[in-house]
Amino acid sequence: MTRGARAVEDAIRKANERGEAALIPFIEGGDPDLSATEDLLWALAEAGADVIELGFPFSDPLADGPVIQEAAQRALRHNPTIDQFLDLVAKLRQKGFKVPLVIMGYLNPFFRYGLENFARRSRDVGLDGAIIPDLPLEEAKPWLKIARKHKLASILLAAPTTPPERLEKIAKASSGFLYYVSITGITGTKKAIPEELALKLDLAKELSPVPVAVGFGISNPEQVKALSLHADAIIVGSAIVKLIARHAEERKKLPELVGRFVKELKEATKR
């Protein structure tokens, strides 16, 4: 089976060929614990997720809003390690889990683990790539080189304030997909999507050789439906994490509740 950056991009392209935007749900790994995370990942896959973003908790998640910050704090109580996350991915792949998985985390834990070691083990266990939001293009070359060597997706971020010339450079350096941040600021659910976002996404798609995924602030099927006309993939995080927090005590029902919501989001990606 194809893995790595190719698997991520192919999953998005195949969804587009079906007349859909790809759906990329995010959950915070280890919230409420890693056993629950495993069950939730299966639920996301069964609900139709095309790619899944798995958060690695960090003590200072500067790009994240209160919902994901609180999820990270809950997860950190278990003292999670990168090895535990990679072991979980290996376990999932051994059981036949096919959906591409990318990890979203901040640079410090990966740097301390060793970027080369992290990339090599990620490839070996079947993790397909990484999103490191505090790693700007100018400082990303060592990681991009290592990720390319191990055929991992190295997903960089662009924002509405990114000038076209820089946007094109970021897109060309990305693999798997380009993460386009829909708003300036931090993650979190928003009631409305900025009107000018559609035009900015159309431009990003013109400039990018890889699929363009839009995230931050997308929280309901209506927003997914509107943005599916302008983006190759839609990322939904805080709304799912909030649902998990609300029903964390209902452990047996949690995968079903999350799966039902993600199915609604996936249905809305049909153009």
Buried (B, 14 or more C-beta within 10 A) or exposed (E): EEBBBBBBBBBBBEBBEEEBBBBBBBBBBBBBBBEBBBBBBBBBBEBBBBBBBBBBBBEEBEBBBEBBBBBBBBBBEBEBEBEBBBBBBBEBBEEEBEBBBBBBBBBEBBBEBEBBEBBBBBBEBBBBBBBBBBBEBEEBEEBBEBBBEBBBBBBBBBBBEBEEEEBBBBBBBBBBBBBBBBBEEBBBBBEEBBEEBBEBBEBBBEBBEBBBBBBBBBBBBEBBBBBBEBBBBBBBBBBBBBBBBEBBEEEEEBBBBBBEBBBEBBBBBEE
